[in-house]
Amino acid sequence: MNAIVVKDVKYEYINRESQKPSRALNDISFFVEEGEFVAIVGRNGSGKSTLARHLNGLLLPTEGTVCIFDKYTNADDLIWEIRSQLGMVFQNPDNQIVATTVEEDVAFGPENLGIEPKDIRRRIDESLKKVNMDRYLNHSPYMLSGGQKQRVAIAGVLAMEPKCLVLDEATSMLDPMGRNDVMKILKKLNINDNITIVLITHHMDEAAQAQRVVLIDEGKLVLEGSPRTVFAQTEILRNAGMDIPQVSSLYVRAVEEGIILKSKMPVVLDEAEKVFSGYNFLAKGHTTPPELDTSTVEKKKVIEINNLSYIYMPDAPLEKQALIDVSLDVYRGEILGIIGHTGSGKSTLIQHLNGLLTPTSGSVNILGVVPKGKALKELRKKVGLIFQNPEDQLFEETVEKDIAFGLRKMGLSDSEITERVTDAALTTGLPLDVLDKSPFELSGGQKRRVAIAGVIAMAPEILVLDEPTAGLDPAGSAEIYQFLLKLRKERNTTIIIVSHTMEDIANFCDKVAVMDHGKLVLVGKTREVFNNKDFLSQIGLDVPQITELFYRLNKKNPSIRKDILTVEEAVNELRRIMIN
């Protein structure tokens, strides 16, 4: 039996400004069998989220049909039955949280289905345990971090025990271990309970774990097949703004350069370990690859944090200490990555950098200024902060007005504002035709670009980004980071990046600070930090996939370096060590 049948679906939005139709889906047809695990991938604005909203009748096709377990979504009398069988988890968890405690929120769905109280209790406990949130039962969801909220949203859907689960970028706000946990949960639900899974994702290592991958671009279905079949079409994927897992990319590069023989492409880590372990290696000494270019880093402190502690809601029942005795120095022109498990205090820390939060104890000094009182107005022109959820920063009628808001507050001329808005839009990869659109009509990834454009247009000396590429496709992520490198090179901007994407941190950061339960537990150069793989694992973090591969290969043969950070370094190491 087919769980989902999408046939000849077209969907058009009506542009609020021009009142003209804009096609988001263009003649899409595909099916998902009951019990199948399918990943849907595609660039921002390709139509993935629009398609997801068709699967439970939130949107109805302009043309064509969507059938869920033999029920058509355009049948009004069947829509509630469809939604009880197909659960949705959205990109932004705030859109799904409705109650004042975690327990009540997870109970909301089963209560509305008329489930017996005893069974609701069981479902709550089981669902929260599956997403490792059972100890937060009585917490307020709004006091949780973004990743923790997403776990609660997933638990709320699991508690309804649907036959099919559709997740729209539902892991984008989770830390690496959290993502792995959710993927394990999804595979367990799929295998043990025969729940059909449709995973919409930009994480290609997640797509690699599905049975089938569907690629959508410009509202059309471009490719579909097994992960290995789809990932082999590297040119088509890159033209569609996508990439392949690091281990697959290494295999492709190694074959192209004649380092290894062509065989079965690995798509997951275990497969890659088997492929590369099958070759002989020379017993050579190690050579350390060059570090990132840090020539623009000055030995001038721009941020000094000393013994910083912060408590949310002190002396209240929900009191929570988020930071404990944190001390950290950041230098001009430096790119600092801040990593840590969900709820470790990363976002709380960076909100002290422009005075959004005031220390409970300790001190913060930014560019020689203590961020409080009258100093805040001037400081916030120099310190740009981009939040985890782009919706938190968007409020104007059009994208152009939103990007220009800060510039107008600075009293710039209309001509300079227009120039800076255009430059910021192009730099962040926003087409100029979206400037007249409402920012709330855009996809999640495009909203992120608008939020970034609004801050960089003000040319701050320090740029702080909380999960800057969450929700962006691989090509979009690469563009943002290349822009940040350019910003550092041309303006000597100090950049602080909070991210759960270890590959990005490894590729672009000079230094990494590691947070754990409110404490700063490790600070050092990027290679030094990721060389502490076992310690990072203990605190719920991961290393880049390529680093994990070479860590495993090193255990089998110590001649192989284990501190590899990028695919390029991996290719060079294979070239150095392989016996042809």
C-alpha positions as CSV (number, residue, x, y, z in Angstrom):
1,M,0.0,0.0,0.0
2,N,1.2,3.5,-0.8
3,A,1.3,5.9,2.1
4,I,1.6,9.0,-0.1
5,V,0.8,9.5,-3.7
6,V,1.5,12.9,-5.2
7,K,0.2,13.2,-8.8
8,D,0.8,16.1,-11.3
9,V,0.8,18.6,-8.5
10,K,1.1,22.3,-9.3
11,Y,0.8,25.1,-6.7
12,E,0.8,28.8,-7.1
13,Y,1.2,31.5,-4.5
14,I,-0.4,34.9,-5.1
15,N,2.3,37.6,-4.7
16,R,0.8,40.2,-2.3
17,E,2.6,43.1,-4.1
18,S,2.0,42.4,-7.7
19,Q,-1.1,40.1,-7.2
20,K,0.4,37.9,-9.8
21,P,0.7,34.1,-9.4
22,S,4.1,32.6,-8.6
23,R,4.5,28.9,-9.1
24,A,6.1,27.0,-6.3
25,L,5.4,23.4,-7.4
26,N,5.5,22.5,-11.1
27,D,3.9,19.2,-12.1
28,I,5.4,17.0,-9.3
29,S,4.6,13.3,-9.2
30,F,6.0,10.7,-6.8
31,F,4.9,8.1,-4.3
32,V,6.1,6.8,-0.9
33,E,5.3,3.3,0.1
34,E,4.0,2.5,3.6
35,G,7.0,1.8,5.8
36,E,9.5,3.5,3.5
37,F,12.1,6.1,4.7
38,V,12.4,8.9,2.1
39,A,14.5,12.0,2.2
40,I,13.6,15.1,0.2
41,V,16.4,17.5,-0.5
42,G,16.7,20.7,-2.5
43,R,18.0,24.3,-2.2
44,N,16.1,27.1,-0.4
45,G,13.0,28.1,-2.2
46,S,13.0,24.9,-4.3
47,G,9.5,24.0,-3.0
48,K,10.3,21.4,-0.3
49,S,8.3,23.1,2.5
50,T,5.5,23.9,0.2
51,L,5.3,20.2,-0.8
52,A,5.4,19.2,2.9
53,R,2.4,21.3,3.6
54,H,0.5,19.6,0.9
55,L,1.0,16.2,2.6
56,N,-1.4,16.9,5.5
57,G,-3.7,19.4,3.7
58,L,-2.3,22.6,5.1
59,L,-2.1,23.6,1.4
60,L,-4.2,22.2,-1.4
61,P,-2.9,21.8,-5.0
62,T,-3.8,24.4,-7.6
63,E,-3.8,21.4,-10.0
64,G,-3.3,17.7,-9.4
65,T,-3.9,15.5,-6.3
66,V,-2.3,14.4,-3.0
67,C,-3.5,11.1,-1.6
68,I,-2.5,10.0,2.0
69,F,-3.4,6.3,2.9
70,D,-6.1,6.3,0.2
71,K,-7.6,9.6,1.4
72,Y,-7.5,12.7,-0.8
73,T,-6.5,15.9,1.0
74,N,-9.1,17.9,-0.9
75,A,-11.9,15.9,0.8
76,D,-13.0,18.2,3.7
77,D,-14.6,15.3,5.6
78,L,-11.4,13.3,5.7
79,I,-8.8,16.0,6.6
80,W,-8.8,15.3,10.3
81,E,-8.4,11.6,9.8
82,I,-5.4,12.4,7.4
83,R,-3.8,14.6,10.1
84,S,-4.2,12.0,12.8
85,Q,-2.3,9.5,10.5
86,L,0.3,11.9,9.2
87,G,2.2,14.0,11.8
88,M,4.2,17.1,10.9
89,V,7.3,18.5,12.6
90,F,8.2,22.0,11.3
91,Q,11.4,23.9,10.9
92,N,10.7,26.4,13.7
93,P,9.5,24.6,16.9
94,D,7.9,27.8,18.2
95,N,5.2,27.3,15.6
96,Q,4.2,24.1,17.3
97,I,4.5,24.8,21.0
98,V,1.2,25.7,22.6
99,A,1.4,24.9,26.3
100,T,3.1,26.3,29.4
101,T,4.9,23.1,30.4
102,V,6.7,20.4,28.4
103,E,4.3,17.8,29.8
104,E,1.2,19.7,28.8
105,D,2.6,20.4,25.3
106,V,3.3,16.8,24.5
107,A,-0.1,15.8,25.9
108,F,-2.0,18.3,23.7
109,G,-2.2,16.1,20.6
110,P,-3.3,12.9,22.3
111,E,-5.9,14.8,24.4
112,N,-7.4,16.2,21.3
113,L,-7.6,12.7,19.8
114,G,-9.7,11.6,22.8
115,I,-7.1,9.2,24.2
116,E,-7.6,7.7,27.7
117,P,-5.6,9.6,30.4
118,K,-3.7,6.5,31.4
119,D,-2.6,6.0,27.8
120,I,-1.7,9.7,27.5
121,R,0.6,9.4,30.5
122,R,2.4,6.4,28.8
123,R,2.7,8.3,25.5
124,I,4.1,11.4,27.2
125,D,6.8,9.4,29.1
126,E,7.8,7.3,26.1
127,S,7.9,10.2,23.6
128,L,10.0,12.5,25.9
129,K,12.4,9.6,26.7
130,K,12.9,9.0,23.0
131,V,14.1,12.5,22.4
132,N,16.1,12.7,25.7
133,M,13.8,15.4,27.2
134,D,12.2,13.4,30.0
135,R,14.0,15.3,32.8
136,Y,12.4,18.6,31.5
137,L,8.9,17.3,32.1
138,N,7.8,20.3,34.2
139,H,9.9,23.0,32.5
140,S,8.4,25.9,30.5
141,P,9.1,25.2,26.8
142,Y,9.8,28.9,26.4
143,M,12.7,28.7,28.8
144,L,14.4,26.0,26.7
145,S,17.0,26.5,24.0
146,G,16.0,26.2,20.3
147,G,17.3,22.7,20.0
148,Q,15.4,21.6,23.1
149,K,12.2,23.1,21.8
150,Q,12.6,21.1,18.6
151,R,12.9,17.9,20.6
152,V,9.7,18.8,22.5
153,A,7.9,19.4,19.1
154,I,9.0,16.0,17.8
155,A,7.9,14.4,21.1
156,G,4.5,16.0,20.7
157,V,4.0,14.5,17.3
158,L,5.3,11.1,18.4
159,A,2.8,11.0,21.2
160,M,0.0,11.0,18.6
161,E,1.4,7.7,17.3
162,P,1.0,8.6,13.6
163,K,1.4,6.1,10.7
164,C,3.6,8.6,8.8
165,L,5.9,11.3,10.1
166,V,7.0,14.3,7.9
167,L,9.8,16.4,9.3
168,D,10.6,19.7,7.7
169,E,14.2,20.5,8.6
170,A,13.3,19.3,12.1
171,T,17.0,18.6,13.1
172,S,18.4,21.9,11.9
173,M,18.6,23.4,15.4
174,L,19.9,20.3,17.2
175,D,23.5,19.6,18.2
176,P,25.3,16.7,16.4
177,M,24.5,14.2,19.1
178,G,20.9,15.4,19.1
179,R,20.7,15.0,15.4
180,N,22.2,11.5,15.7
181,D,19.7,10.6,18.4
182,V,16.7,11.8,16.3
183,M,18.0,9.9,13.3
184,K,18.3,6.8,15.4
185,I,14.7,7.4,16.7
186,L,13.4,7.8,13.2
187,K,15.1,4.6,12.0
188,K,13.8,2.7,15.0
189,L,10.3,4.0,14.4
190,N,10.6,3.1,10.7
191,I,12.0,-0.4,11.3
192,N,10.2,-1.5,14.5
193,D,6.9,0.2,14.2
194,N,6.7,0.4,10.3
195,I,6.1,4.2,10.5
196,T,6.6,5.9,7.1
197,I,9.2,8.6,7.4
198,V,9.5,11.6,5.0
199,L,12.6,13.7,6.0
200,I,13.1,17.1,4.4
201,T,16.7,18.1,5.1
202,H,19.8,19.9,4.0
203,H,22.1,17.5,5.9
204,M,23.2,15.1,3.2
205,D,24.6,12.7,5.9
206,E,21.0,12.4,7.1
207,A,19.7,11.9,3.6
208,A,22.3,9.1,3.1
209,Q,20.6,7.1,5.8
210,A,17.2,7.1,4.0
211,Q,16.1,4.3,1.7
212,R,15.4,6.8,-1.1
213,V,16.3,10.4,-1.9
214,V,14.2,12.8,-3.9
215,L,15.8,16.0,-5.3
216,I,13.6,19.0,-6.0
217,D,14.7,22.2,-7.8
218,E,12.6,25.1,-8.9
219,G,9.4,23.2,-8.0
220,K,10.3,20.2,-10.1
221,L,11.4,16.7,-9.3
222,V,14.9,16.4,-10.7
223,L,16.3,13.1,-9.3
224,E,15.1,10.2,-7.3
225,G,16.7,6.9,-6.3
226,S,18.8,5.3,-3.6
227,P,21.3,7.6,-1.8
228,R,24.2,6.1,-3.7
229,T,22.4,6.5,-7.1
230,V,21.6,10.2,-6.4
231,F,24.9,11.1,-4.8
232,A,26.7,9.8,-7.9
233,Q,25.1,12.6,-9.9
234,T,27.4,15.2,-8.3
235,E,27.1,17.7,-11.1
236,I,23.3,17.8,-11.0
237,L,23.4,18.0,-7.2
238,R,25.8,21.0,-7.2
239,N,23.8,22.8,-9.9
240,A,20.8,22.3,-7.7
241,G,22.7,24.0,-4.8
242,M,23.3,20.7,-2.9
243,D,26.4,18.7,-2.0
244,I,27.2,15.1,-0.9
245,P,28.5,13.8,2.4
246,Q,32.2,14.4,3.1
247,V,33.1,10.7,2.9
248,S,31.4,10.5,-0.5
249,S,33.2,13.6,-1.7
250,L,36.5,12.2,-0.6
251,Y,35.8,9.0,-2.5
252,V,34.9,10.9,-5.7
253,R,38.0,13.1,-5.5
254,A,40.3,10.1,-4.8
255,V,38.9,8.2,-7.8
256,E,39.2,11.3,-10.1
257,E,42.8,11.8,-9.1
258,G,43.7,8.1,-9.5
259,I,44.6,7.6,-5.8
260,I,42.1,4.7,-5.4
261,L,40.3,2.5,-7.8
262,K,36.6,3.0,-8.6
263,S,34.3,0.7,-6.6
264,K,31.1,1.1,-4.6
265,M,30.7,4.8,-3.5
266,P,30.4,5.1,0.3
267,V,27.5,7.2,1.5
268,V,27.9,6.7,5.3
269,L,30.8,6.6,7.6
270,D,31.0,2.8,8.1
271,E,31.0,2.2,4.4
272,A,33.8,4.7,3.9
273,E,35.9,3.1,6.7
274,K,35.6,-0.3,4.9
275,V,36.5,1.2,1.5
276,F,39.7,3.1,2.7
277,S,40.7,0.4,5.2
278,G,41.1,-2.0,2.2
279,Y,44.2,-0.2,0.9
280,N,47.8,-0.4,2.0
281,F,49.5,2.6,3.6
282,L,53.2,3.7,3.7
283,A,54.8,4.0,7.1
284,K,55.7,7.7,6.8
285,G,56.0,10.3,9.4
286,H,53.2,12.9,9.8
287,T,53.2,16.3,8.2
288,T,51.0,19.0,9.6
289,P,48.9,20.9,7.0
290,P,48.9,24.7,6.9
291,E,46.5,26.4,9.2
292,L,43.9,28.9,8.1
293,D,45.3,32.3,7.0
294,T,45.2,34.4,10.2
295,S,47.4,37.2,8.9
296,T,44.6,39.7,9.6
297,V,44.3,38.7,13.3
298,E,45.8,41.5,15.5
299,K,47.0,40.9,19.0
300,K,44.5,43.5,20.2
301,K,41.7,42.4,22.4
302,V,38.2,43.5,21.3
303,I,36.3,41.4,23.7
304,E,37.3,40.6,27.3
305,I,35.0,38.4,29.4
306,N,36.0,37.8,33.0
307,N,34.3,35.3,35.4
308,L,30.9,35.8,33.8
309,S,28.0,34.1,35.4
310,Y,24.3,34.5,34.5
311,I,21.1,33.2,36.2
312,Y,17.7,33.2,34.5
313,M,14.8,34.1,36.8
314,P,16.9,34.3,40.0
315,D,15.0,33.5,43.3
316,A,12.1,32.1,41.3
317,P,10.8,28.5,41.1
318,L,12.2,28.2,37.5
319,E,15.6,29.7,38.4
320,K,18.3,28.4,36.0
321,Q,22.0,29.1,36.0
322,A,23.0,29.4,32.3
323,L,26.6,30.6,32.6
324,I,29.2,29.7,35.3
325,D,32.4,31.7,35.7
326,V,33.2,32.1,32.0
327,S,36.4,33.9,31.0
328,L,37.3,34.5,27.3
329,D,39.3,36.9,25.2
330,V,38.7,37.6,21.5
331,Y,41.1,39.5,19.2
332,R,40.5,41.8,16.3
333,G,40.1,40.0,13.0
334,E,39.7,36.7,14.6
335,I,37.0,34.1,13.6
336,L,35.9,32.3,16.7
337,G,33.6,29.3,16.7
338,I,31.6,28.6,19.8
339,I,30.3,25.0,20.1
340,G,28.5,23.0,22.7
341,H,25.5,20.7,23.2
342,T,22.0,22.1,23.1
343,G,21.4,24.2,26.2
344,S,25.1,24.6,27.1
345,G,24.9,28.4,27.3
346,K,26.2,29.4,23.9
347,S,23.3,31.7,23.0
348,T,23.2,33.2,26.5
349,L,26.9,34.0,26.3
350,I,26.7,35.9,23.0
351,Q,23.6,37.9,24.2
352,H,26.0,39.6,26.7
353,L,28.1,40.9,23.8
354,N,25.8,43.8,23.0
355,G,24.0,44.2,26.2
356,L,20.9,42.1,25.6
357,L,21.7,40.4,28.9
358,T,23.5,41.9,31.9
359,P,25.9,39.7,33.9
360,T,24.6,38.3,37.2
361,S,28.3,38.5,38.2
362,G,31.6,39.0,36.4
363,S,32.4,41.5,33.7
364,V,32.1,42.0,29.9
365,N,34.2,44.6,28.0
366,I,33.6,45.2,24.3
367,L,35.9,47.5,22.4
368,G,36.8,49.2,25.6
369,V,33.1,49.7,26.6
370,V,31.0,48.0,29.3
371,P,27.7,47.1,27.5
372,K,25.1,48.9,29.6
373,G,23.3,52.2,30.1
374,K,24.0,55.0,27.6
375,A,26.9,53.2,26.0
376,L,24.6,50.6,24.5
377,K,23.3,52.7,21.6
378,E,26.8,53.4,20.2
379,L,28.0,49.9,20.9
380,R,25.2,48.2,19.0
381,K,26.3,50.0,15.9
382,K,29.7,48.3,16.2
383,V,28.4,44.8,17.3
384,G,26.0,43.1,15.0
385,L,24.0,40.2,16.4
386,I,22.1,37.7,14.2
387,F,19.7,35.5,16.1
388,Q,19.0,31.8,15.8
389,N,15.5,32.3,14.4
390,P,15.5,34.9,11.6
391,E,11.8,35.6,12.3
392,D,12.9,37.2,15.5
393,Q,14.5,40.0,13.5
394,L,12.1,40.5,10.7
395,F,9.2,42.9,11.0
396,E,9.0,45.3,8.1
397,E,6.6,45.2,5.1
398,T,9.2,44.5,2.6
399,V,12.7,42.9,2.5
400,E,14.2,46.2,1.3
401,K,12.7,48.1,4.3
402,D,13.9,45.4,6.7
403,I,17.5,45.6,5.5
404,A,17.4,49.4,5.5
405,F,15.9,49.8,9.0
406,G,19.2,50.0,10.9
407,L,20.7,52.2,8.2
408,R,17.9,54.7,8.5
409,K,18.3,54.8,12.3
410,M,22.0,55.7,11.6
411,G,20.8,58.8,9.6
412,L,22.4,57.8,6.3
413,S,21.3,59.4,3.0
414,D,18.8,57.6,0.7
415,S,21.4,57.0,-2.0
416,E,23.9,55.4,0.5
417,I,21.0,53.3,2.0
418,T,20.0,52.0,-1.5
419,E,23.6,51.2,-2.3
420,R,24.2,49.3,1.0
421,V,20.9,47.5,0.8
422,T,21.7,46.3,-2.8
423,D,25.2,45.3,-1.8
424,A,24.1,43.4,1.3
425,A,21.4,41.5,-0.7
426,L,23.8,40.5,-3.4
427,T,26.4,39.5,-0.9
428,T,24.0,37.2,1.0
429,G,22.7,35.7,-2.3
430,L,19.3,37.3,-2.2
431,P,17.9,38.0,-5.7
432,L,17.1,41.7,-6.1
433,D,13.5,40.8,-7.1
434,V,12.8,39.7,-3.6
435,L,13.5,43.2,-2.2
436,D,9.8,44.2,-2.9
437,K,8.4,41.1,-1.3
438,S,7.3,40.6,2.3
439,P,10.0,38.8,4.3
440,F,7.3,36.6,5.7
441,E,6.6,35.1,2.2
442,L,10.1,33.7,2.0
443,S,11.4,30.3,2.8
444,G,13.2,29.7,6.1
445,G,16.7,29.9,4.5
446,Q,15.8,33.1,2.6
447,K,14.6,34.7,5.8
448,R,18.0,33.9,7.4
449,R,19.7,35.7,4.5
450,V,17.5,38.8,5.0
451,A,18.4,38.9,8.7
452,I,22.1,38.6,7.9
453,A,21.8,41.3,5.2
454,G,20.1,43.7,7.6
455,V,23.1,43.4,10.0
456,I,26.0,43.4,7.6
457,A,24.6,46.5,5.8
458,M,25.5,48.4,9.0
459,A,29.2,47.4,8.6
460,P,29.8,46.4,12.3
461,E,33.3,45.9,13.7
462,I,32.2,42.7,15.4
463,L,29.7,40.3,13.9
464,V,28.1,37.6,16.1
465,L,26.1,34.9,14.4
466,D,24.0,32.3,16.2
467,E,23.6,29.3,13.9
468,P,24.1,31.5,10.7
469,T,23.5,28.6,8.2
470,A,20.7,26.7,10.0
471,G,18.1,26.2,7.3
472,L,20.4,27.1,4.4
473,D,21.2,24.7,1.6
474,P,24.9,23.7,1.2
475,A,25.5,26.2,-1.6
476,G,23.9,28.9,0.5
477,S,26.0,28.0,3.5
478,A,29.2,28.1,1.5
479,E,28.3,31.5,0.2
480,I,27.7,32.9,3.7
481,Y,31.0,31.6,5.0
482,Q,32.9,32.9,1.9
483,F,31.3,36.2,2.5
484,L,32.4,36.1,6.2
485,L,36.0,35.4,5.1
486,K,35.9,38.3,2.7
487,L,34.5,40.5,5.4
488,R,37.4,39.6,7.6
489,K,40.0,40.1,4.9
490,E,38.7,43.5,3.6
491,R,37.4,45.1,6.8
492,N,39.3,43.1,9.5
493,T,35.9,42.3,11.1
494,T,36.0,40.1,14.2
495,I,33.5,37.3,13.7
496,I,32.0,35.0,16.3
497,I,30.0,32.0,15.1
498,V,27.8,29.7,17.2
499,S,27.1,26.6,15.3
500,H,26.3,22.9,15.6
501,T,27.7,22.2,12.1
502,M,31.2,20.9,12.9
503,E,32.3,20.8,9.3
504,D,31.7,24.6,9.0
505,I,33.6,25.3,12.2
506,A,36.5,23.2,11.0
507,N,36.6,24.9,7.6
508,F,36.4,28.5,8.6
509,C,37.3,29.2,12.3
510,D,40.8,30.1,13.6
511,K,39.9,29.3,17.2
512,V,37.1,27.3,18.9
513,A,35.6,27.7,22.4
514,V,33.7,24.7,23.8
515,M,30.8,25.2,26.2
516,D,29.4,22.5,28.5
517,H,26.5,23.0,31.0
518,G,27.3,26.7,31.3
519,K,31.0,26.4,31.6
520,L,33.8,27.1,29.1
521,V,35.7,23.8,29.2
522,L,38.1,24.1,26.2
523,V,39.6,26.9,24.1
524,G,42.2,26.5,21.4
525,K,43.1,26.5,17.8
526,T,40.6,24.6,15.7
527,R,42.8,21.6,15.0
528,E,43.8,21.3,18.6
529,V,40.1,21.3,19.7
530,F,39.0,18.7,17.2
531,N,42.0,16.5,18.1
532,N,40.2,16.0,21.4
533,K,37.6,13.8,19.9
534,D,37.0,11.5,22.9
535,F,36.5,14.5,25.2
536,L,34.1,16.2,22.8
537,S,32.1,12.9,22.6
538,Q,31.8,12.8,26.4
539,I,30.1,16.2,26.4
540,G,27.7,15.4,23.6
541,L,29.6,16.8,20.7
542,D,31.0,15.4,17.5
543,V,33.8,16.1,15.0
544,P,33.5,16.6,11.3
545,Q,32.6,13.4,9.4
546,I,36.0,13.4,7.6
547,T,37.8,13.8,10.9
548,E,35.9,10.8,12.4
549,L,36.9,8.7,9.3
550,F,40.6,9.5,9.7
551,Y,40.4,9.0,13.4
552,R,39.2,5.4,12.7
553,L,41.8,4.8,10.0
554,N,44.5,6.1,12.4
555,K,43.5,3.5,15.0
556,K,44.2,0.8,12.4
557,N,47.4,2.4,11.1
558,P,49.1,5.1,13.2
559,S,51.0,6.3,10.1
560,I,47.8,8.0,9.1
561,R,47.2,11.4,10.6
562,K,44.0,11.7,12.6
563,D,43.7,15.5,12.8
564,I,42.3,15.9,9.3
565,L,39.7,18.7,9.2
566,T,38.6,19.0,5.5
567,V,38.1,16.9,2.4
568,E,41.1,18.8,0.8
569,E,43.4,17.8,3.6
570,A,42.0,14.2,3.4
571,V,42.9,14.0,-0.3
572,N,46.4,15.3,0.4
573,E,46.9,12.8,3.2
574,L,45.7,9.9,1.0
575,R,48.1,11.0,-1.7
576,R,50.9,11.1,0.8
577,I,50.3,7.8,2.5
578,M,48.8,5.5,-0.2
579,I,50.8,2.7,-1.9
580,N,49.8,2.7,-5.6
